Amino acid sequence: MHKDAPTTETNTEPSRLIIRFTDENDQTAVRNFYARNTHQHVDIRQDAVWNERTRNGRVMIVEDEQRSMGFATVAYDFHAVPETPKTPSLMTKVKNALRATFASHAGGTDQNENAPANTKARWVELGSTTVLQDEQESAYSMIKGLNLYPLMIASQTVYEFLVNTPDDKVLANVYEDNGAVIHMLNNKVGWHFFEPEDAILKACSDTKVKDGHHTAGRKWLHATTDTLPHQARFILKTIEDGTTNGLLNKKTQKHIRLNTDQFSLVNTYKRALQALAHGPLADTLENSVHIGMKNAHVLLEYHLKEAIVDMKEQPTVINNESPSICPL
Ligand SMILES: CC(C)(COP(=O)(O)OP(=O)(O)OC[C@H]1O[C@@H](n2cnc3c(N)ncnc32)[C@H](O)[C@@H]1OP(=O)(O)O)[C@@H](O)C(=O)NCCC(=O)NCCS
């Protein structure tokens, strides 16, 4: 919303930035955001792709309380070239059986059970990551200088791992003359460089309009399973700071507080986020080579189930209430 637009705000509480994933009501706002905040380092995707991503909660946004959007980033599904169907391997059968067991243990709340067909991706690309450029928008003074990029990318990576789990990994491509983003992704978020295979290049190009893109070369970086614990810790710390004292905006020197009431990653998925950040599962993932996101998700399911069983068996539990079983 334009900063001069009338608002019904009457209280004197300092305003906060709301962080959340989108739904079908956000389609127009997301399209408008990208139409008004073009940048040579952000390729234009097809409107139909942006709409579908928005509807299905695959866009993460930050907005102010007047619904002025200040930041957006999008997850795109990439599929490998389909192979000829073959008889499932023993490992696949075991994994499927484990998933079925844990889904029923958690009261049928396993996300994959109800996941739309389009989520069975081999890779998820995070892209279209853009901060508001228009000084006339009301969110501008809070968002510009806040440096939310590492939080946005880490959050969307962990969320995609938990909810839309690609087989292999999460990845991104950055123009090689975009030093700030390469630096942040590699050094702050903890992603690594890699060389993409042709299937990734083709899937990426299929989401975009054909012409008018920047011509610089690109660097590709990926979030492998060993990077998840650092990202989970970064999210927990930044959200803790952001919801208590607020995050320092280096441009205005003001602290900006975050409202995470609608941010499912730190509400619905808090137990999973904590398990990824600290403890035996985090240690295992962090000190192992990349095992693939799907496999790491099976480990997480195992870990959470074991934790629930441990809690039930504790002799010191003095009330009769069962421990709550959160979705991952
Ligand atoms: C990328 C973007 C979303 C990040 O926004 P942001 O989180 O608000 O971060 P800022 O742009 O304010 O600054 C980023 C950081 O990079 C640092 N930086 C700037 N130029 C740098 C460079 N050449 N090398 C290393 N670091 C650099 C800044 O100092 C700042 O870090 P600090 O807060 O620790 O000082 C925003 O810059 C943007 O919209 N850029 C245009 C679109 C784009 O490039 N998108 C990414 C596509 S892959």
The ligand as an ORCA input file, in Angstrom:
! r2SCAN-3c Opt
* xyz 0 1
  C      19.316     -9.233     -2.569
  C      18.447     -8.374     -1.708
  C      17.067     -8.989     -1.642
  C      19.076     -8.347     -0.295
  O      18.395     -7.400      0.460
  P      18.794     -7.145      1.996
  O      18.726     -8.409      2.769
  O      17.937     -6.042      2.453
  O      20.327     -6.758      1.970
  P      21.050     -5.402      1.452
  O      20.880     -5.293     -0.016
  O      20.630     -4.241      2.279
  O      22.616     -5.651      1.864
  C      23.162     -6.916      1.880
  C      24.482     -7.125      2.593
  O      25.446     -7.353      1.595
  C      26.604     -6.561      1.876
  N      27.234     -6.226      0.596
  C      26.874     -5.281     -0.269
  N      27.682     -5.354     -1.347
  C      28.539     -6.375     -1.155
  C      29.570     -6.987     -1.920
  N      29.903     -6.546     -3.141
  N      30.231     -8.052     -1.415
  C      29.925     -8.531     -0.186
  N      28.946     -8.012      0.578
  C      28.262     -6.941      0.098
  C      26.068     -5.385      2.647
  O      27.102     -4.800      3.419
  C      24.990     -6.061      3.511
  O      25.575     -6.797      4.585
  P      25.611     -6.278      6.084
  O      24.186     -6.059      6.508
  O      26.254     -7.381      6.867
  O      26.392     -5.011      6.068
  C      18.343     -6.911     -2.217
  O      19.628     -6.340     -2.244
  C      17.740     -6.836     -3.600
  O      16.523     -6.802     -3.779
  N      18.609     -6.801     -4.623
  C      18.162     -6.752     -5.993
  C      17.641     -8.088     -6.443
  C      18.621     -9.236     -6.260
  O      19.806     -9.110     -6.492
  N      18.071    -10.394     -5.854
  C      18.821    -11.615     -5.695
  C      18.662    -12.438     -6.903
  S      19.595    -13.924     -6.762
*
